[in-house]
């Protein structure tokens, strides 16, 4: 689709470049441990360039909606009032005594009790009462905040979603036996499978601790759900095709089996890719003071879900178009992993001989080459691209209720960047 003037003018990555750079630098302080090998694996992928599209979505929706929610005044007051839990320095303070957490982080030094001594009962000192917001906070009008302020809680959320994403990369590269990631040796190649799995687990632990300090039950539920979604999506992808979409029963039409494969493919795509974008975007709006019944967090979720599906569909197209994939494998890497993505499923509609190849996950000699040829002779790539564009256009459409702003224009531009990348 042709670009309009506003989407040409706004580059979503440029307008938030300082915030994204700061995010990357400060994020490393969350990952430190007393174990050098765990330090190296935890920081490994963060030290390589990445698209950072997930934290970008969090920050853009913060700017596009802050001030619109009924509780914005309260959330902004928490950022400014000592003891309310919303200041940047308070997000780094543990909720529990340090000698109970026993958490060694050299970047955040604190007291830790010795294991060589018996541990005494400690008489707790009462916490001071939380400050109460002034009356005017509740009566502030709902309008987009002109300062384009991003709350410390929203900045921390952007780091959390990137930590969860990188944890999933560490685990995926073990499962897929990927030799390269972003042009460098993958973590399993550099450190081995066991340490890579443990590194991913450690990142999820650090992300969970940071998540608890944001002070929102709804956001905790959303992001914890993402972690469950990632696991469920990986299990669906690993299952034998015949288990997830069984062969034809007596009297059953081939189209119903193909539809079952499509349903499973799109569900897996949501769980593994779109869920983090959708729920991360929604969580950013919740942290900005959006209450239940207000449209803004629904806009964020619908946008993130559609954009995430479009993003992965384009990734699946690029696997067929690239001579060398970003994972360091020849184009068609998905077929070698036994994965039937959008182009192959569309090709199945046009070439019935694709069905048996998909059913056995391209395991026989020559299956990968034959499947790639069937995709090439079909309209599978183009039809997958049209599906990605439809999701991207819907993502742009759901932004209509938002007031005009630079952040909204950037979100519109991002839909076009996602489907036109090569």
GUKOLNU-675445 format. One record per residue (C-alpha): residue in one letter; y, z, x; residue number from 1. Coordinates in pm, 1 decimal. Each point is the difference from the previous one (the first is absolute). Example, Ala and Ser with C-alpha at 12.3 -4.5 7.8 and 13.67 -1.06 7.14 Angstrom:
BEGIN
(A; (-450.0; 780.0; 1230.0); 1),
(S; (344.0; -66.0; 137.0); 2),
! end
This chain:
BEGIN
(X; (0.0; 0.0; 0.0); 1),
(X; (353.0; -73.5; 122.5); 2),
(X; (189.8; 289.3; 146.6); 3),
(X; (314.3; 108.3; -180.7); 4),
(X; (319.0; 98.7; 179.5); 5),
(X; (-63.6; 375.6; -9.4); 6),
(X; (-353.6; -15.1; 138.7); 7),
(X; (115.1; -235.1; 277.7); 8),
(X; (275.6; 239.5; 97.9); 9),
(X; (-195.1; 328.2; 14.9); 10),
(X; (-267.2; 62.5; 260.3); 11),
(X; (-191.4; 313.5; -108.8); 12),
(X; (-106.7; 82.1; 354.0); 13),
(X; (349.1; -38.6; 147.8); 14),
(X; (184.5; 225.0; -243.9); 15),
(X; (-240.7; 285.8; 72.9); 16),
(X; (-66.1; -71.9; 369.0); 17),
(X; (167.1; 324.8; 123.8); 18),
(X; (-201.8; 208.8; -248.6); 19),
(X; (-326.5; -174.0; 93.3); 20),
(X; (65.5; 48.4; 372.6); 21),
(X; (79.0; 368.3; -55.1); 22),
(X; (-311.8; 31.7; -214.9); 23),
(X; (-222.7; -128.9; 279.0); 24),
(X; (152.5; 228.6; 264.7); 25),
(X; (-9.2; 318.2; -206.5); 26),
(X; (-343.7; -75.6; -142.4); 27),
(X; (-158.5; 46.6; 342.5); 28),
(X; (114.8; 363.8; -2.3); 29),
(X; (-230.8; 63.0; -297.8); 30),
(X; (-305.8; -125.7; 186.5); 31),
(X; (-9.0; 214.4; 313.2); 32),
(X; (-303.3; 215.3; 79.8); 33),
(X; (-122.5; 201.2; 295.6); 34),
(X; (-278.2; -254.5; 58.7); 35),
(X; (112.4; -298.2; 214.1); 36),
(X; (-271.6; -237.3; -128.3); 37),
(X; (89.1; 74.2; -361.9); 38),
(X; (367.7; -44.5; 85.1); 39),
(X; (-66.9; -347.1; 139.9); 40),
(X; (-206.2; -120.7; -294.4); 41),
(X; (237.6; 151.5; -258.9); 42),
(X; (300.2; -177.7; 151.2); 43),
(X; (-178.0; -321.7; 103.6); 44),
(X; (88.0; -230.1; -290.0); 45),
(X; (344.9; 154.4; -49.0); 46),
(X; (99.8; -118.1; 347.9); 47),
(X; (-71.9; -365.6; -91.3); 48),
(X; (241.9; -206.8; -212.0); 49),
(X; (-83.2; -2.3; -371.2); 50),
(X; (146.1; -139.8; -320.6); 51),
(X; (73.0; 351.9; -136.3); 52),
(X; (9.5; -146.1; -351.4); 53),
(X; (-132.7; 319.4; -161.9); 54),
(X; (270.0; 233.8; 134.2); 55),
(X; (252.9; -276.0; -68.3); 56),
(X; (-94.2; 6.3; -369.7); 57),
(X; (45.0; 377.6; -14.9); 58),
(X; (346.9; -19.4; 156.6); 59),
(X; (113.1; -296.8; -209.8); 60),
(X; (-101.1; 165.3; -326.9); 61),
(X; (175.4; 317.6; 111.0); 62),
(X; (323.2; -193.7; 42.8); 63),
(X; (-51.9; -207.4; -314.4); 64),
(X; (-56.8; 300.5; -231.2); 65),
(X; (158.1; 313.5; 150.3); 66),
(X; (246.5; 131.2; -254.2); 67),
(X; (-170.8; -154.3; -303.5); 68),
(X; (-249.5; 280.0; -68.0); 69),
(X; (99.8; 298.6; -211.5); 70),
(X; (-81.9; 243.0; 282.8); 71),
(X; (184.1; -185.9; 277.7); 72),
(X; (268.6; 266.7; 19.5); 73),
(X; (-264.8; 267.6; 50.8); 74),
(X; (-181.5; -200.3; 271.1); 75),
(X; (325.8; -67.0; 185.0); 76),
(X; (95.4; 367.9; -23.7); 77),
(X; (-337.8; 95.0; 156.3); 78),
(X; (83.4; -226.3; 293.0); 79),
(X; (328.7; 183.0; 56.8); 80),
(X; (-93.8; 362.4; -78.9); 81),
(X; (-173.7; 215.8; 259.8); 82),
(X; (-321.6; 150.8; -134.5); 83),
(X; (-52.4; -249.5; -282.8); 84),
(X; (-262.0; -194.3; 197.4); 85),
(X; (162.6; -342.5; 9.3); 86),
(X; (178.3; 3.1; 336.0); 87),
(X; (-143.1; -202.8; 287.9); 88),
(X; (-60.9; 304.7; 222.3); 89),
(X; (-177.4; 180.9; -285.7); 90),
(X; (-250.4; -285.5; -38.3); 91),
(X; (-127.2; 82.3; 350.5); 92),
(X; (-39.8; 370.4; -73.7); 93),
(X; (-356.8; 99.9; -96.8); 94),
(X; (-64.4; 148.1; -342.5); 95),
(X; (-236.3; 253.2; 156.2); 96),
(X; (39.6; 224.1; 308.1); 97),
(X; (-65.8; -183.4; 324.4); 98),
(X; (-265.3; 249.2; 110.2); 99),
(X; (-195.4; -88.2; -315.2); 100),
(X; (37.9; -376.4; 41.5); 101),
(X; (-86.7; 14.8; 373.0); 102),
(X; (144.9; -347.4; 38.7); 103),
(X; (79.4; -107.4; 355.1); 104),
(X; (263.9; -269.0; -3.3); 105),
(X; (187.1; -25.0; 330.4); 106),
(X; (279.3; -192.3; -174.7); 107),
(X; (53.3; 288.8; -243.0); 108),
(X; (-61.8; 310.9; 214.1); 109),
(X; (-72.7; 320.7; -184.7); 110),
(X; (-190.0; 325.4; 42.1); 111),
(X; (-379.0; -13.1; -27.4); 112),
(X; (-228.2; 304.7; 4.3); 113),
(X; (-258.8; 37.0; 274.3); 114),
(X; (-369.3; -49.4; -74.9); 115),
(X; (-99.5; 246.3; 273.9); 116),
(X; (129.7; 297.0; -200.3); 117),
(X; (-110.6; 147.2; -331.3); 118),
(X; (226.8; -114.5; -280.7); 119),
(X; (182.2; 285.5; -177.8); 120),
(X; (103.5; 23.5; -359.7); 121),
(X; (366.4; -95.8; -18.0); 122),
(X; (215.8; 161.8; -262.1); 123),
(X; (198.1; -290.8; -149.9); 124),
(X; (373.3; 21.4; -34.0); 125),
(X; (130.3; -114.0; -337.6); 126),
(X; (153.5; -344.5; -18.2); 127),
(X; (367.8; -9.1; -89.1); 128),
(X; (63.5; -128.9; -352.8); 129),
(X; (77.4; -368.3; -31.1); 130),
(X; (368.6; -79.2; -51.1); 131),
(X; (100.3; -109.1; -349.3); 132),
(X; (181.7; -331.1; -48.0); 133),
(X; (353.0; 19.3; -140.0); 134),
(X; (52.2; -100.0; -362.8); 135),
(X; (180.1; -326.6; 80.8); 136),
(X; (-315.0; -141.3; 165.7); 137),
(X; (-170.7; -37.2; -339.1); 138),
(X; (292.1; -184.2; -158.6); 139),
(X; (50.8; -275.0; 257.9); 140),
(X; (4.9; -349.0; -158.9); 141),
(X; (-293.1; -236.9; 63.7); 142),
(X; (142.0; -283.9; 209.5); 143),
(X; (-102.9; -165.1; 324.9); 144),
(X; (116.5; 213.9; 291.5); 145),
(X; (273.7; -201.4; 176.9); 146),
(X; (-74.0; 158.1; 338.6); 147),
(X; (-343.8; -172.5; 20.7); 148),
(X; (-130.5; 339.0; 108.0); 149),
(X; (-369.8; 34.6; 82.8); 150),
(X; (-126.4; 356.6; -39.4); 151),
(X; (-188.7; 166.4; 288.3); 152),
(X; (-303.0; 31.2; -230.4); 153),
(X; (4.1; -375.3; -58.8); 154),
(X; (27.5; -71.4; 372.5); 155),
(X; (-296.9; 227.9; 63.5); 156),
(X; (-194.6; -176.2; -278.8); 157),
(X; (57.6; -332.1; 175.4); 158),
(X; (-162.8; 147.5; 311.4); 159),
(X; (-289.6; 139.1; -201.1); 160),
(X; (-86.4; -335.9; -158.7); 161),
(X; (5.2; -164.9; 343.2); 162),
(X; (-229.3; 272.4; 139.4); 163),
(X; (-246.2; -59.7; -283.7); 164),
(X; (16.3; -376.4; 57.6); 165),
(X; (-67.3; 37.4; 373.4); 166),
(X; (-288.0; 240.2; -72.0); 167),
(X; (-153.4; -269.0; -220.3); 168),
(X; (39.2; -255.5; 283.1); 169),
(X; (-185.1; 229.6; 240.9); 170),
(X; (-287.1; 34.7; -245.6); 171),
(X; (-1.4; -368.7; -99.8); 172),
(X; (-18.1; -117.1; 360.4); 173),
(X; (-311.5; 211.9; 51.9); 174),
(X; (-166.2; -135.2; -315.3); 175),
(X; (99.4; -362.9; 68.0); 176),
(X; (-70.0; 22.0; 376.7); 177),
(X; (341.0; -153.1; 67.4); 178),
(X; (63.7; -74.8; 369.4); 179),
(X; (376.9; -46.6; -34.1); 180),
(X; (283.5; 143.3; -206.2); 181),
(X; (352.5; -149.2; 23.3); 182),
(X; (-94.9; -190.6; 313.2); 183),
(X; (-122.0; 307.8; 191.5); 184),
(X; (-346.9; 155.8; 28.9); 185),
(X; (-88.2; 182.6; -319.7); 186),
(X; (-42.0; 376.5; 7.6); 187),
(X; (-382.8; -20.6; -9.2); 188),
(X; (12.9; -239.0; 297.7); 189),
(X; (236.1; 228.8; 190.2); 190),
(X; (-143.5; 341.1; -93.3); 191),
(X; (-335.7; -51.5; -172.6); 192),
(X; (-106.3; 32.1; -361.9); 193),
(X; (-38.9; 377.8; -18.8); 194),
(X; (343.7; 82.6; 136.7); 195),
(X; (156.6; -269.4; -221.8); 196),
(X; (-155.1; 151.4; -313.6); 197),
(X; (110.8; 348.0; 105.3); 198),
(X; (348.4; -131.2; 79.5); 199),
(X; (26.8; -142.2; -351.1); 200),
(X; (-118.4; 329.7; -146.8); 201),
(X; (257.5; 187.4; 209.0); 202),
(X; (281.3; -223.0; -129.4); 203),
(X; (-108.6; 66.9; -359.2); 204),
(X; (8.0; 372.9; 75.4); 205),
(X; (349.0; -20.3; 149.0); 206),
(X; (117.4; -211.9; -295.2); 207),
(X; (-141.7; 251.6; -246.9); 208),
(X; (180.5; 290.1; 170.7); 209),
(X; (328.6; -192.2; -5.6); 210),
(X; (-59.6; -94.9; -363.4); 211),
(X; (-37.4; 363.8; -105.0); 212),
(X; (349.9; 77.5; 126.7); 213),
(X; (169.6; -255.1; -227.1); 214),
(X; (-23.5; 249.3; -284.7); 215),
(X; (-110.2; -237.6; -277.9); 216),
(X; (-334.4; 34.4; -177.4); 217),
(X; (37.9; -348.1; -145.2); 218),
(X; (58.1; -159.4; 340.7); 219),
(X; (-294.6; 192.5; 147.4); 220),
(X; (-224.3; -130.0; -278.0); 221),
(X; (120.1; -357.6; 47.8); 222),
(X; (-51.8; -9.6; 376.7); 223),
(X; (-330.0; 190.2; -10.0); 224),
(X; (-111.7; -261.4; -253.3); 225),
(X; (84.1; -273.2; 250.8); 226),
(X; (-240.1; 149.3; 255.3); 227),
(X; (-275.5; 4.7; -263.9); 228),
(X; (85.1; -360.3; -92.9); 229),
(X; (-30.9; -116.4; 361.9); 230),
(X; (-347.6; 149.7; 28.5); 231),
(X; (-114.5; -141.1; -333.8); 232),
(X; (132.0; -345.1; 91.7); 233),
(X; (-186.3; 5.3; 330.5); 234),
(X; (-323.6; 99.8; -174.6); 235),
(X; (39.9; -289.3; -246.4); 236),
(X; (57.5; -239.6; 289.5); 237),
(X; (-306.7; 126.6; 187.3); 238),
(X; (-237.3; -23.7; -295.6); 239),
(X; (-244.7; -284.4; -23.4); 240),
(X; (142.1; -272.0; -223.5); 241),
(X; (-309.5; 9.7; -217.4); 242),
(X; (68.1; 369.3; -68.9); 243),
(X; (367.6; -39.9; -88.7); 244),
(X; (-44.0; -321.7; -200.5); 245),
(X; (-365.0; -61.2; -97.5); 246),
(X; (-170.0; -337.9; -24.7); 247),
(X; (-31.3; -189.4; -326.6); 248),
(X; (-202.7; 164.3; -275.4); 249),
(X; (-190.1; -203.0; -260.7); 250),
(X; (245.8; -199.6; -207.3); 251),
(X; (300.8; 112.3; 203.7); 252),
(X; (261.2; -262.3; 89.1); 253),
(X; (99.4; -55.1; 365.9); 254),
(X; (364.1; 55.8; -94.5); 255),
(X; (-68.4; 363.5; -90.4); 256),
(X; (-146.6; 70.7; 343.9); 257),
(X; (296.7; -168.3; 166.8); 258),
(X; (234.6; 208.2; -213.7); 259),
(X; (-184.3; 315.6; 107.5); 260),
(X; (57.5; -97.9; 362.6); 261),
(X; (369.7; -62.2; -69.6); 262),
(X; (37.0; 336.7; -173.0); 263),
(X; (-165.0; 177.0; 292.6); 264),
(X; (208.7; -190.7; 254.9); 265),
(X; (330.5; 80.8; -169.4); 266),
(X; (-97.7; 363.8; -52.4); 267),
(X; (-90.0; 30.8; 367.5); 268),
(X; (328.9; -168.4; 95.5); 269),
(X; (195.0; 253.9; -203.3); 270),
(X; (-191.2; 297.2; 138.9); 271),
(X; (19.3; -103.8; 366.6); 272),
(X; (349.1; -151.8; 13.3); 273),
(X; (215.3; 23.9; -312.6); 274),
(X; (-66.9; 365.4; -86.0); 275),
(X; (191.2; 135.8; 300.7); 276),
(X; (295.6; -230.6; -67.8); 277),
(X; (7.7; 78.7; -372.6); 278),
(X; (-48.8; 375.5; 15.4); 279),
(X; (216.8; 39.2; 310.2); 280),
(X; (287.1; -179.4; -177.7); 281),
(X; (-47.1; 211.7; -312.4); 282),
(X; (-9.8; 320.1; 207.1); 283),
(X; (333.5; -91.3; 164.6); 284),
(X; (164.9; -23.9; -342.5); 285),
(X; (-155.8; 329.8; -111.9); 286),
(X; (147.2; 171.7; 307.7); 287),
(X; (338.0; -141.0; -102.4); 288),
(X; (-6.2; 201.4; -323.1); 289),
(X; (-153.3; -239.3; -252.0); 290),
(X; (-157.3; 189.3; -288.9); 291),
(X; (-295.8; -94.0; -219.7); 292),
(X; (117.4; -243.9; -266.8); 293),
(X; (259.3; -171.0; 224.3); 294),
(X; (-58.8; -366.1; 81.8); 295),
(X; (80.3; 6.6; 372.8); 296),
(X; (-335.5; 121.2; 131.9); 297),
(X; (-177.1; -248.2; -229.7); 298),
(X; (207.2; -278.7; 156.1); 299),
(X; (-97.7; 118.2; 348.6); 300),
(X; (-371.9; 15.2; -78.4); 301),
(X; (-9.2; -341.0; -174.1); 302),
(X; (190.9; -158.5; 288.2); 303),
(X; (-221.4; 155.3; 267.5); 304),
(X; (-321.7; -92.1; -180.7); 305),
(X; (101.2; -365.3; -42.5); 306),
(X; (144.9; -30.5; 349.4); 307),
(X; (-310.5; 159.2; 154.2); 308),
(X; (-232.6; -243.5; -176.5); 309),
(X; (218.1; -294.6; 105.7); 310),
(X; (7.2; 130.5; 357.9); 311),
(X; (-379.8; 18.4; 26.4); 312),
(X; (-56.3; -334.2; -173.1); 313),
(X; (223.6; -163.9; 261.5); 314),
(X; (-189.6; 182.5; 275.6); 315),
(X; (-322.6; -144.0; -140.8); 316),
(X; (153.1; -349.2; 2.1); 317),
(X; (118.1; 38.1; 359.6); 318),
(X; (-356.6; 74.8; 108.5); 319),
(X; (-94.1; -358.1; -94.9); 320),
(X; (313.8; -162.8; 134.9); 321),
(X; (22.2; 166.2; 341.5); 322),
(X; (-190.9; -128.9; 299.9); 323),
(X; (13.6; 350.1; 141.3); 324),
(X; (38.6; 296.4; -231.0); 325),
(X; (217.7; 304.0; 71.2); 326),
(X; (-319.8; 195.9; 58.2); 327),
(X; (-90.4; -227.4; 290.0); 328),
(X; (-274.4; -185.5; -185.0); 329),
(X; (-11.0; -369.6; -92.7); 330),
(X; (126.8; -95.4; -342.9); 331),
(X; (-267.3; 83.0; -256.5); 332),
(X; (-48.3; 354.8; 129.1); 333),
(X; (-42.6; 123.1; -358.2); 334),
(X; (-299.3; -229.4; -49.4); 335),
(X; (-157.3; 137.1; 318.2); 336),
(X; (37.5; 348.4; -147.3); 337),
(X; (-174.8; -118.9; -317.1); 338),
(X; (316.5; 17.1; -211.3); 339),
(X; (64.9; -247.0; -281.9); 340),
(X; (377.2; 5.9; -48.3); 341),
(X; (220.1; -200.1; -236.8); 342),
(X; (-34.9; -344.1; 164.2); 343),
(X; (-382.2; 26.2; 3.8); 344),
(X; (-17.6; 119.8; -361.1); 345),
(X; (220.5; -286.3; -117.8); 346),
(X; (-212.2; -240.9; 205.4); 347),
(X; (-308.4; 132.7; -181.8); 348),
(X; (148.6; -127.3; -329.5); 349),
(X; (15.4; -351.3; 145.7); 350),
(X; (-316.2; 8.7; 214.1); 351),
(X; (-294.7; 189.0; -159.6); 352),
(X; (-185.0; -2.3; 332.9); 353),
(X; (244.6; 267.0; 117.5); 354),
(X; (-165.8; 254.1; -233.7); 355),
(X; (-320.6; 55.6; 202.6); 356),
(X; (203.2; 30.2; 322.3); 357),
(X; (214.0; 273.5; -153.3); 358),
(X; (-307.4; 174.7; -143.5); 359),
(X; (-154.3; 36.7; 347.0); 360),
(X; (337.2; 75.5; 163.3); 361),
(X; (-13.5; -308.6; 225.6); 362),
(X; (-283.8; 156.3; 201.1); 363),
(X; (-205.8; -313.2; 73.5); 364),
(X; (65.2; -229.8; 292.2); 365),
(X; (261.1; -259.0; -96.0); 366),
(X; (117.7; 190.1; -310.5); 367),
(X; (343.4; 82.6; 142.6); 368),
(X; (64.7; -359.3; 106.0); 369),
(X; (-120.1; -140.5; -333.3); 370),
(X; (209.4; 246.1; -199.7); 371),
(X; (310.2; -82.2; 206.4); 372),
(X; (-60.3; -369.3; -64.1); 373),
(X; (-39.0; 56.9; -375.1); 374),
(X; (329.1; 191.7; -2.9); 375),
(X; (166.9; -282.6; 192.3); 376),
(X; (-128.6; -258.1; -252.8); 377),
(X; (118.8; 210.7; -293.3); 378),
(X; (338.8; 108.1; -132.4); 379),
(X; (-93.0; 363.2; 74.4); 380),
(X; (277.7; 67.8; 251.6); 381),
(X; (270.6; -154.6; -217.1); 382),
(X; (-118.2; 180.1; -314.9); 383),
(X; (-6.1; 331.6; 187.3); 384),
(X; (353.9; -68.8; 117.0); 385),
(X; (109.6; -65.2; -359.0); 386),
(X; (-156.5; 330.8; -104.7); 387),
(X; (186.0; 180.1; 281.9); 388),
(X; (327.7; -163.0; -107.3); 389),
(X; (-61.5; 105.5; -361.9); 390),
(X; (-39.7; 363.2; 110.5); 391),
(X; (307.7; -23.9; 223.2); 392),
(X; (208.9; -148.8; -281.0); 393),
(X; (-112.0; 277.5; -231.6); 394),
(X; (93.6; 257.6; 266.1); 395),
(X; (349.8; -149.3; 6.7); 396),
(X; (19.7; -7.2; -380.7); 397),
(X; (-80.8; 369.3; -43.8); 398),
(X; (307.2; 87.3; 209.7); 399),
(X; (232.0; -118.6; -280.1); 400),
(X; (69.9; 349.8; -143.4); 401),
(X; (138.1; 116.6; 337.9); 402),
(X; (378.1; -16.6; 48.0); 403),
(X; (118.0; -260.2; 250.3); 404),
(X; (5.7; 123.3; 358.9); 405),
(X; (-74.8; -114.9; 351.5); 406),
(X; (-334.9; 179.0; -18.3); 407),
(X; (-95.3; -181.7; -322.0); 408),
(X; (89.9; -336.1; 160.0); 409),
(X; (-212.3; 95.3; 300.8); 410),
(X; (-296.0; 79.0; -225.7); 411),
(X; (43.7; -340.5; -166.0); 412),
(X; (14.0; -169.7; 341.1); 413),
(X; (-312.7; 183.5; 110.1); 414),
(X; (-205.2; -165.8; -275.3); 415),
(X; (83.5; -339.0; 148.7); 416),
(X; (-58.2; 109.4; 358.4); 417),
(X; (-348.2; 122.8; -93.0); 418),
(X; (-120.0; -326.8; -152.8); 419),
(X; (164.7; -231.5; 252.6); 420),
(X; (-115.0; 165.3; 319.7); 421),
(X; (-231.8; -197.3; 230.0); 422),
! end
